[in-house]
Amino acid sequence: MQHNIFGHMDLQLRLAIVEDNATARTNLRSHLLPFGCFDIHSFSNGNELRSALKRQPIDVVIIDYHLGQHKNGVECIEGLKLSGHIKPSTGVFFITADRAPKTIAQIMELHPDMLIVKPYTMGMLTKHIEKYLVFRQLVTDVLNHMDNGIYDLALRHMKDLILDAQPVNANTHRFMPELNKLFARLLVYTGFYSSAVTLYDSILQRSDKVLWAQWGKIKCQYLLGEWSACENILQHLVKTNLTRDKAFEWLACLSAERELYEQTSDFLENIKVTDLTMSATKLITLAYRKQNKVIEGIDLLQRQREHNRSTRDRFEEFTYELAEFYIAIAEETPLKQREESLSQARKLIGMAARGESDMQLKLKKDVLLAYSATLEGDNEKAQKLIGDLNMLALQSAQPSAQFCAAKVLFSIGHKENGKALLNRAEAQLEKAEDQTWRSVMTIGLNDSEKTLGLDQQKAVDLNEEGMVLFANKQAEKAMPLFFEAFQRIPTMPAFSLNLLQCLVELNRTSFRHITTGHLLEQLSQLSLNQANQQRLDRIQKLMARESC
């Protein structure tokens, strides 16, 4: 095996350079070759990288933020993580000449292993990569466990490494920031959100400028249902250029999930249209549609298409987004009045298809055409269009396409396949890191389940899953399941009682936007049987004791 300049005899990593400028790609490759531990592959955009990842995994990705006519580096990495093409152990390095606060903020929210701002020197690159290689060897076992989904072993090993590194004179003490960052990721992956918040707080106490810890804490508080705490932090972050736009996105997400759509669009209107991310654009147009502001939604998407006309990937995606917007309008319109909206949607789908470069978008095209036929009442045409797609392909589609495909499958009598697609979409949402995108898709999933008459049974299933966790002393993990069941059927006494008891058990007065007072008022308006009334009495007595 070739010796590398640091003597890492057993370390050989497949490395991908993603850079649209051929000269920059060549220069970076020449800088990396002397390390001797990299099997280097070069790509000009994210689509090429994704195609390569389907054949063989990559250990390290070095990617530029701006990639010419294609999606930027952040969008590329987010998509690869969501589709599972990037392993938990994959190292992600960003290189950019763009020092704009919104660009740096977008990159840092991904928690990259390294960010190098151009121009950089060979000495600077060598220093960063040397430290990364040593750190990667230190946490090899942890990363391997993560790749194999054995998170309990990964956590155990991580705790040992941190314990060993804590003494100031320890050889690994210099890696404490990196160890804490990886430990926080593990805690979030495994659902130990309270522990993650404690870790983030300890980091922020030393420096409140650590962005990855700031966003990590907000995400955990969101997942814990501590939304008022989230909002308090976000109200401060909107006052800083580096965090302003992302903070407004988060505030919009919290509003949307409370169905406060006017407030959602108000928050996002604080961001320049040209600075809206794809996810933020999806959210604000959803908010406009929920407010019946159809013209505003169409206008915004048209402006985004024009602004991104020179960026082929984004132009295609915004074109499909506008087509989906027209289809959503048709979905909410009586059958005889759908023709104009569906005609506009098909025209846009045809325009986007002519320049198609993404297999996911091609799949979306076929699904949207099939769903358009369903909305017109032409199930025969819908069946032919959806029949040309196999279930394996649909399982890998984007969630929004899976929602439409599920509705088509239900309309032609293939209900079990439709349910399977919705389950697959939900699984994708659970591992999504982009909270704005996740909020939009969660609303889409809930709307789809309601349209197909699945929301009542889903509430029962969620409640039963929560009861199992609660019985096993995992009240924190049971809480969101009880909440989701209650949201779907707020008139079911058992669901309200389960959520209330869980709150009391954890000594909390609220979860997300629901308070114990709200639940008690709700229960007072319901007709309770004897068993439920006795249970409510016991919970109220416990609340009274705890308040003393």
C-alpha positions in Angstrom: 0.0 0.0 0.0 1.2 3.5 -0.8 2.6 5.5 2.1 0.9 8.8 2.7 2.5 12.0 4.0 1.0 11.4 7.5 1.9 7.7 7.7 -1.7 6.4 7.9 -0.7 3.0 6.5 -4.2 1.4 6.8 -6.3 4.4 5.8 -7.6 4.4 2.2 -10.6 6.6 1.5 -12.7 7.1 -1.6 -12.9 10.9 -2.1 -15.2 12.9 -4.4 -14.5 16.4 -5.6 -17.6 18.2 -6.8 -16.7 21.4 -8.5 -18.2 22.9 -11.7 -14.9 24.7 -12.7 -12.6 22.2 -14.5 -9.4 24.1 -13.6 -10.4 24.3 -9.9 -11.2 20.5 -9.9 -7.7 19.8 -11.4 -5.9 22.1 -8.9 -7.7 20.6 -5.9 -7.0 17.1 -7.1 -3.3 17.9 -7.5 -3.3 19.3 -3.9 -4.9 16.1 -2.5 -2.7 13.5 -4.4 0.3 13.9 -2.1 -1.8 12.8 0.9 -1.5 9.3 -0.6 -4.6 8.0 1.3 -7.3 9.1 -1.2 -8.8 7.4 -4.2 -9.9 10.5 -5.9 -13.0 10.9 -8.2 -14.0 14.2 -9.8 -17.5 15.4 -10.7 -18.9 18.7 -12.1 -22.3 18.6 -10.3 -24.4 16.7 -7.8 -26.2 14.6 -10.5 -22.9 13.1 -11.6 -22.0 12.4 -7.9 -25.4 10.7 -7.2 -25.0 8.5 -10.3 -21.6 7.4 -9.0 -22.9 6.8 -5.5 -25.4 4.3 -6.8 -22.5 2.1 -7.9 -20.1 2.6 -5.0 -20.0 4.5 -1.7 -17.9 7.6 -1.1 -16.0 8.2 2.2 -15.3 11.9 1.8 -17.0 14.6 -0.3 -15.3 17.9 -1.0 -17.9 20.2 -2.6 -18.2 23.8 -3.8 -21.3 25.8 -2.8 -21.9 27.2 -6.3 -22.2 24.5 -9.0 -23.1 26.5 -12.1 -26.3 25.5 -13.8 -27.0 22.8 -11.1 -28.3 22.8 -7.6 -25.9 24.3 -5.1 -23.7 22.2 -2.8 -26.1 22.4 0.2 -29.1 21.3 -1.8 -27.0 18.5 -3.3 -25.8 17.1 0.1 -29.3 17.4 1.6 -30.8 15.4 -1.2 -28.1 12.7 -1.0 -28.6 12.4 2.8 -32.4 12.1 2.3 -32.1 9.4 -0.3 -29.5 7.5 1.7 -26.7 7.8 -0.8 -24.5 9.4 1.8 -23.6 7.3 4.8 -23.6 8.7 8.4 -19.8 8.3 8.3 -19.3 10.3 5.1 -17.1 13.3 5.7 -18.4 16.5 4.1 -16.1 19.4 3.3 -17.4 22.6 1.8 -15.2 25.0 -0.2 -16.6 28.4 -1.3 -15.5 31.9 -2.3 -19.0 33.2 -1.3 -18.7 34.9 2.1 -22.4 36.1 2.2 -23.9 35.4 5.6 -26.8 33.5 4.1 -24.5 31.2 2.3 -22.3 30.5 5.3 -25.4 30.0 7.4 -26.8 27.4 5.0 -23.6 25.5 4.9 -23.1 25.5 8.7 -26.6 24.2 9.3 -25.5 21.0 7.6 -22.8 20.5 10.3 -20.0 19.9 7.7 -16.7 18.4 8.9 -14.9 21.3 7.3 -15.5 24.7 5.7 -12.7 26.3 3.7 -13.3 29.8 2.3 -11.4 30.6 -0.9 -8.7 31.6 -1.5 -7.0 28.9 0.6 -3.3 27.9 0.8 -1.8 24.4 0.5 -0.7 24.8 4.2 -4.2 25.6 5.3 -5.7 22.6 3.4 -3.0 20.3 4.7 -3.7 21.4 8.3 -7.4 20.8 8.0 -7.2 17.5 6.3 -4.5 16.2 8.6 -6.7 16.9 11.6 -9.7 15.3 10.0 -7.8 12.1 9.1 -6.5 11.7 12.6 -9.9 12.3 14.0 -11.5 9.9 11.6 -9.1 7.1 12.8 -10.0 8.0 16.4 -13.7 7.5 15.8 -13.5 4.6 13.2 -15.5 2.2 15.4 -18.2 4.8 16.1 -18.6 5.6 12.4 -18.7 1.9 11.5 -21.5 1.3 14.1 -23.4 4.3 12.8 -23.2 3.0 9.2 -24.5 -0.4 10.4 -27.3 1.2 12.4 -25.9 -0.1 15.7 -26.4 3.2 17.5 -26.4 1.8 21.1 -22.8 0.6 20.6 -21.8 3.8 18.8 -23.1 5.8 21.8 -21.3 3.6 24.3 -18.0 3.9 22.4 -18.5 7.6 22.0 -18.9 8.1 25.7 -15.7 6.3 26.4 -13.8 8.4 23.8 -15.1 11.6 25.4 -14.2 10.4 28.9 -10.6 9.6 27.8 -10.3 13.0 26.0 -11.5 15.2 28.9 -8.2 15.6 30.8 -6.3 18.6 29.4 -3.1 16.6 29.1 -4.8 13.7 27.1 -3.5 13.1 23.6 -7.0 13.4 22.2 -8.1 16.5 24.2 -7.6 18.7 21.1 -10.5 16.8 19.5 -13.1 17.6 22.2 -15.0 20.0 19.9 -15.3 17.3 17.1 -16.1 14.6 19.6 -18.9 16.7 21.1 -20.3 17.5 17.7 -20.4 13.8 16.8 -21.8 12.9 20.2 -24.6 15.4 19.8 -25.5 13.9 16.3 -25.7 10.5 17.9 -27.9 11.7 20.7 -30.3 13.2 18.2 -30.3 10.1 16.0 -31.2 8.0 19.0 -33.9 10.3 20.3 -32.1 11.5 23.4 -33.1 15.1 22.8 -32.9 16.3 26.4 -29.4 15.0 26.7 -28.5 16.7 23.4 -29.9 20.0 24.6 -27.7 19.7 27.8 -24.7 19.1 25.6 -25.5 22.0 23.3 -26.0 24.3 26.3 -22.6 23.4 27.7 -21.0 24.3 24.3 -22.9 27.5 24.0 -22.0 28.6 27.5 -18.4 28.7 26.4 -19.3 30.5 23.1 -22.7 31.5 21.9 -21.2 31.9 18.4 -21.1 28.1 17.7 -23.8 28.0 15.0 -24.1 24.2 14.7 -24.8 24.0 18.4 -27.3 26.8 18.2 -29.3 25.2 15.4 -28.9 21.8 17.0 -30.4 23.0 20.3 -33.3 24.6 18.4 -34.0 21.4 16.5 -34.0 19.3 19.8 -36.3 21.8 21.5 -38.6 21.6 18.5 -38.6 17.8 18.7 -39.2 17.9 22.5 -42.2 20.1 21.9 -40.6 23.0 23.7 -41.9 25.5 21.1 -42.0 28.6 23.3 -38.3 28.1 24.1 -37.6 27.7 20.4 -39.4 30.9 19.6 -37.6 32.9 22.3 -34.2 31.9 20.8 -35.4 32.5 17.2 -36.6 36.0 18.0 -33.1 36.9 18.9 -31.6 35.2 15.9 -33.7 37.2 13.4 -31.7 40.2 14.5 -28.4 38.9 13.2 -27.5 38.8 9.5 -25.8 35.4 9.7 -28.9 33.7 11.2 -31.8 36.0 10.1 -33.3 34.1 7.2 -33.0 30.7 8.7 -34.6 31.9 11.9 -37.6 33.3 9.9 -37.9 29.9 8.2 -38.0 28.2 11.6 -40.6 30.6 12.9 -42.7 30.0 9.8 -42.5 26.2 10.3 -43.8 26.6 13.9 -46.7 28.7 12.6 -47.5 26.3 9.8 -47.6 23.3 12.1 -50.2 25.2 14.2 -52.1 25.9 11.0 -51.5 29.7 11.4 -50.9 30.1 7.7 -51.2 33.9 7.6 -48.5 34.2 10.2 -46.4 31.6 8.2 -46.4 33.7 5.1 -45.8 36.9 7.1 -42.6 35.4 8.5 -41.3 34.3 5.1 -42.1 37.6 3.5 -39.2 39.0 5.6 -36.9 37.1 3.3 -36.1 38.5 -0.2 -37.7 36.3 -2.9 -34.4 35.7 -4.5 -33.0 34.5 -1.2 -35.8 32.0 -0.4 -34.5 28.5 -0.4 -36.4 25.8 -2.3 -37.9 24.6 1.0 -39.0 28.1 2.0 -40.6 28.6 -1.4 -42.5 25.4 -0.9 -43.7 26.5 2.5 -44.8 30.0 1.6 -46.7 28.8 -1.5 -48.4 26.2 0.7 -49.3 29.0 3.1 -50.7 31.1 0.3 -52.8 28.2 -1.0 -54.2 27.5 2.5 -55.3 31.1 2.7 -56.8 30.9 -0.8 -54.2 33.4 -2.1 -53.8 31.5 -5.3 -52.6 34.5 -7.4 -49.8 35.3 -4.9 -48.6 31.7 -5.0 -48.5 31.5 -8.7 -46.8 34.8 -9.0 -44.1 33.8 -6.6 -43.3 30.6 -8.3 -43.2 32.3 -11.7 -40.7 34.8 -10.3 -38.6 32.0 -8.9 -38.6 30.2 -12.3 -37.5 33.4 -14.1 -34.8 34.1 -11.5 -33.4 30.6 -11.8 -33.7 30.2 -15.6 -29.9 30.0 -16.0 -29.7 27.2 -13.3 -31.2 24.3 -15.1 -31.8 22.0 -12.1 -33.5 24.7 -10.1 -35.5 26.0 -13.1 -36.9 22.4 -13.7 -37.7 22.0 -10.0 -39.6 25.3 -9.8 -41.4 24.4 -13.0 -42.6 21.2 -11.4 -43.4 23.0 -8.2 -45.7 25.4 -10.1 -47.3 22.4 -11.9 -48.0 20.8 -8.5 -49.5 24.1 -7.3 -52.0 24.0 -10.2 -52.8 20.4 -9.4 -53.4 21.2 -5.8 -55.8 24.0 -6.9 -57.6 21.4 -9.1 -57.8 19.0 -6.2 -59.7 21.6 -4.1 -62.0 22.5 -7.0 -65.3 20.7 -8.1 -64.7 18.2 -10.9 -66.3 20.3 -13.7 -64.1 23.3 -12.9 -60.7 21.6 -12.9 -59.9 21.7 -16.6 -58.0 25.1 -16.7 -55.8 24.3 -13.7 -55.0 20.8 -15.0 -54.3 22.1 -18.5 -51.8 24.6 -17.0 -50.2 21.8 -15.0 -49.7 19.5 -18.0 -48.2 22.4 -20.0 -45.6 23.0 -17.3 -44.9 19.3 -16.9 -44.2 19.1 -20.7 -41.9 22.1 -20.6 -39.9 20.7 -17.7 -39.7 17.2 -19.3 -38.0 18.6 -22.4 -34.8 19.4 -20.4 -35.0 16.6 -17.9 -31.7 15.7 -16.3 -32.9 14.2 -13.0 -34.4 10.7 -12.8 -36.4 11.8 -9.7 -38.0 14.6 -11.7 -38.8 12.2 -14.6 -40.6 9.9 -12.1 -42.4 12.9 -10.7 -43.6 13.9 -14.2 -45.2 10.4 -14.8 -46.8 10.5 -11.4 -48.2 14.0 -11.8 -49.7 13.1 -15.2 -51.3 10.1 -13.7 -52.8 12.1 -10.8 -54.0 14.7 -13.3 -55.9 11.9 -15.1 -57.4 10.8 -11.7 -58.6 14.3 -10.9 -60.3 14.4 -14.3 -62.1 11.1 -13.5 -60.2 9.2 -16.1 -59.0 6.2 -14.1 -58.3 4.1 -17.1 -55.7 6.6 -18.3 -54.4 7.0 -14.7 -54.0 3.2 -14.4 -52.0 3.0 -17.7 -49.7 5.8 -16.6 -49.1 4.5 -13.1 -48.9 0.9 -14.4 -45.8 1.8 -16.4 -44.0 2.6 -13.1 -43.0 -0.3 -10.8 -43.4 -0.1 -7.1 -39.7 -0.2 -6.5 -39.2 3.0 -8.5 -42.1 4.7 -6.6 -40.6 3.6 -3.2 -37.6 5.8 -4.1 -39.6 8.8 -5.3 -39.8 12.1 -3.5 -42.5 12.2 -0.8 -44.6 14.7 -2.7 -44.7 12.3 -5.7 -45.5 9.4 -3.4 -48.5 11.3 -2.0 -49.9 11.8 -5.5 -49.1 8.2 -6.5 -50.9 6.9 -3.4 -54.0 8.8 -4.4 -53.8 7.3 -7.9 -53.4 3.8 -6.5 -56.4 4.3 -4.2 -58.5 5.5 -7.1 -57.8 2.4 -9.2 -58.3 0.0 -6.2 -54.7 -0.7 -5.2 -55.1 0.5 -1.7 -52.5 -1.6 0.0 -49.8 -0.3 -2.4 -51.0 3.2 -1.8 -50.7 2.7 2.0 -47.2 1.3 1.5 -46.1 4.4 -0.4 -47.4 6.7 2.4 -45.5 4.6 5.0 -42.4 4.9 2.9 -42.9 8.7 2.6 -43.2 9.0 6.3 -40.0 7.0 6.8 -38.2 9.5 4.6 -39.5 12.4 6.6 -38.2 11.0 9.8 -34.6 11.2 8.6 -34.8 14.6 6.9 -32.5 17.3 8.3 -34.1 20.3 6.5 -36.9 21.2 9.0 -38.7 23.5 6.5 -38.9 20.8 3.9 -39.9 18.3 6.6 -42.7 20.6 7.8 -44.1 21.0 4.2 -44.0 17.3 3.6 -45.6 16.4 6.9 -48.5 18.7 6.1 -48.8 17.1 2.7 -48.7 13.6 4.3 -51.4 14.5 6.8 -53.6 16.1 4.1 -53.2 12.9 1.9 -54.1 10.6 4.8 -57.2 12.7 5.5 -58.2 12.8 1.8 -57.9 9.0 1.6 -59.8 8.4 4.9 -56.7 7.0 6.7 -56.3 9.6 9.4 -58.7 7.9 12.0 -56.9 4.6 11.9 -53.6 6.3 11.9 -54.6 8.1 15.1 -55.4 4.7 16.7 -52.1 3.2 15.6 -50.1 6.2 16.9 -51.9 6.1 20.2 -51.2 2.3 20.6 -47.5 2.8 19.8 -47.4 5.6 22.4 -49.0 3.4 25.0 -46.3 0.7 24.6 -43.5 3.3 25.0 -45.3 4.9 28.0 -45.7 1.5 29.7 -41.9 0.9 29.2 -41.1 4.2 31.0 -40.3 6.1 27.8 -42.8 8.9 28.3 -40.6 11.5 26.4 -40.7 9.3 23.3 -44.5 8.5 23.8 -45.4 12.2 24.0 -45.2 13.1 20.2 -47.2 10.0 19.3 -50.0 10.9 21.8 -49.9 14.4 20.5 -50.3 13.3 16.8 -53.2 11.0 17.8 -54.9 13.8 19.7 -54.4 16.2 16.8 -56.2 13.8 14.4 -59.1 13.0 16.8 -59.3 15.7 19.5 -62.8 14.5 20.5 -61.5 11.0 21.6 -61.3 11.2 25.4 -58.6 8.4 25.7 -56.3 10.4 23.4 -56.7 13.6 25.4 -56.2 11.7 28.7 -53.0 10.0 27.4 -51.5 13.2 26.3 -52.4 14.9 29.6 -51.1 12.1 31.7 -47.8 12.1 29.8 -47.4 15.8 30.4 -48.0 15.4 34.1 -45.6 12.4 34.3 -42.9 14.6 32.8 -43.8 17.5 35.0 -44.6 19.7 31.9 -47.4 22.1 31.3 -47.2 22.1 27.5 -46.2 20.2 24.4 -45.8 22.2 21.2 -48.8 24.5 21.3 -51.1 22.3 23.5 -51.2 23.1 27.2 -52.6 21.1 30.2 -55.2 23.9 30.5 -56.2 23.4 26.9 -56.6 19.6 27.5 -58.6 20.0 30.7 -60.9 22.5 28.9 -61.3 20.0 26.0 -62.1 17.1 28.4 -64.7 19.2 30.3 -66.7 19.5 27.0 -66.6 15.8 26.3 -69.0 13.1 27.6 -66.7 10.8 29.7 -67.6 7.3 30.7 -67.0 6.3 34.4 -63.5 4.8 33.8 -62.3 7.9 31.9 -63.8 10.3 34.5 -62.1 8.4 37.3 -58.8 8.5 35.4 -59.2 12.3 34.9 -59.9 12.8 38.6 -56.7 10.9 39.5 -54.6 13.0 37.0 -56.1 16.2 38.4 -55.2 15.2 42.0 -51.7 14.4 40.9 -51.5 17.9 39.2 -52.7 19.5 42.4 -50.1 17.7 44.5 -47.3 18.7 42.1 -48.3 22.4 42.1 -48.1 22.6 45.9 
